Amino acid sequence: MTRTLTALSALSIFTALAQPAQADVYMYKDKQGVLTFTNVPNHTGYKRILKDGSTRLGGGGATSSAFDELILSASGRYNVDPDLIRAVIKTESDFNSNARSTKGAMGLMQLMPETARLNNVSDAYDPNANVEGGVRHLRMLLERYQGDLELSLAAYNAGAGAVEKHGGIPPFNETREYVRKVLRFYDAFRGTNLNSIQQARQ
């Protein structure tokens, strides 16, 4: 009886989430068979069962706080500053979990298909999997470049091959601007200064 009531309660939450909220809905079934529904999964056991009907949130429809649990969780596992993760996500997708670039980069941290495969991300539009894979990849780059943040960010954007070929940040306007933008957002998030964040967007 308890299990049925819990599942029914979860189903009502699912119904509420599935309607005007315009968010992906995830389900988790525990060992006792209890179902939990959420639009902000906080561990890899959740499976997406409803994709957001709107194709894009666009223009900053979400904020860093919407993904704080995922960011903090990945930050703890990979020892990457959560504000740096927020800055990368802000620059890459503006916290749009459905974002897709013209080059095929996907989700919050804009994982390219090869990067997603290397980091065992089967669904790059799943925020939990995307952040997990993106932060793992960022950790690998930070280790590769011995904590050099600018080189790590350049490699995140242009690839490690380009960084090594040019012996530093590649002479690509996009990559140079990308590094500057992430660092501006990083400073803004660390200072929790909303004005700085607005200025960095310009």
N, C-alpha and C positions, 0 to 999 in steps of 0.2 A: 504493500500500500504506500509506504513512504517513497519507494522508488518511483511509483506511478505519479504521485503528486509532484515529486521533484521534476520529473520529465515534463509533466503538464505545465508546471510553472515556467520551466525553461522554454517550452514551446510558446507560451504567451509572450515571453521576452523576445523570442525569435520573430514572432509575428509583428511585434512593435518595431523591431529593428528593420524588418524587411520592407516596411511601408515607406513613409515619406522621408526616412533618414538618409536615403541614397548612400548606403555604405555596404561594403562586402560583409557577409555574415559567415562566421566560422562556428563549427561545432566540435566539441570534445566529449568523448565517452570514456568515463573512468572504469576501473576494474569492477566496480559494483554495478555498472550499467547506467550510471547517472549521466544524463546529458546536460552539457553546459553550452549555451549559445552566447556569442559576443561579436562585436564589430572591431574589437581591438585584441587580437590573440596575443598572449604573453608567453607561450611556449610552443614547441614544435609539434605537440600532440594535436593541436587544432587543425581541422581540415575545412577549407572553404566550401560552403554549400550553396552560397548565393553570391553572384557577382554583381557589383554596383550597376544598376540600370543605366546610369549616366556614364558615358565613356570616359569623361575627364572631369576631375574636380576643377582643374585649371586655376590660374591666377591666384594661387595662395589660398584655395578653398579650405585647406587643412593647415594646421599649425604644428609646431614641434611638440606641443603638449599632447596631441592626439596619438603620438607614437612614443611617448616618453618611456613607457614600460619596456617596449622593445629595444629602444636605444640604450637604456640603462642596463638591461640584461646583457646585451651584446658587449657593451662597454666593459662590464665586469668580467666576462669570459675571455675577452681578448686584450684587456688592459689598454684600451684606446679611450682617450678623453671623450666623454659624451658630448661636450660642446663642439669638438672637432667633427664627430659623427653628424651632429645637427647641421653644422656648417656645410659639410659635403652634401647632405640631403637637400638643404635649402638651395644650394647652387645647382645641383643636378636636376632636381624635379620640383622644387618649391613645395615639397611634402605632398606631391600628387602620386599616389601609389599606382595609378593607371598610366602614368606618363610613358610615352614611347618617342624616341628621337628619330630623325630621318635616317640615321645610321643604324637603327635597330636596337639601341640601348633601351633597357626596360626597367620600369618601376622606380621606387623611391631613390635608390642609389644608382640608377641607370646602368645596370649590368649588361654588358654585351653578351651575346649567346655563348661565346667561348669562356668568358669569365664566369658566367653562371654554371657552365658545365664543370669547370675546374673546381668550383666551390660547392658542387653537389646541390645546386639550386634547380629544382625541377619546375617550379612555377615562380618566375621572376616577378609576377604581379601579386604574389602573396607577400604582404608586408613583412611578416615574420621571417620567411625564408630569404627575402631580398636583403633585409638589414643584416641578417646572420651572414649571408654570403659576402655582402659588400664590406662589412667590418672585418671579416676574416681576411679578405683580399687586401684591405687597407693595412691591417696588422702585418701581413706578409711583406708589403712594400716598405713599411717603416723599418722592419728588421733588415730588409735587403739594403736599404740606404742608411742604416745605422742611425735611425731617428731623424734624419734630415727631412723636415716637413715639406719643404718646397720641392725637393726631388721626388718624394713619395707622392705628392699631389700631382706633379707633372706626369709621373708614370701612371697614376690612376686615370688621368685624362687621355694621354697620348700613347701609353704603353711603355713598359720597361725597355723594350728594344729601342724605341726612339730616344729615350733618355741616355741610354748607353752609347748609341750611335753618335749623339751630339756631345757626349761628355758633360751633360748637365741638362738644364731645362731646354727642350727643343725650341728652335727659333720660329715657332708657330704662334701667330697672334692669338688664336683661340686658346692654346695651352697657357700662354703667359697671362692672358686675362683671367683664365680659369683659376690659376694659382692665386692671383691677386684677389679675386672675388671670394674664394674660400677663406683666405686669411682675414679679409675684412669681416666676413660673417663670423668667423671664429672669435675675433676680438669682440665683436658685438655681443655674441652669445655669452662669452665669458664675463663681459661687463654687465650683462642683462640690461643693456641700454637700448630701448626700443627706437630711440631717435637714431642711434648708430646703425641699427638694422635697416631703418628706412633709407638712410643715406647710402648704405652699402648696396641697396637695390638699384640705385640710380647709376 
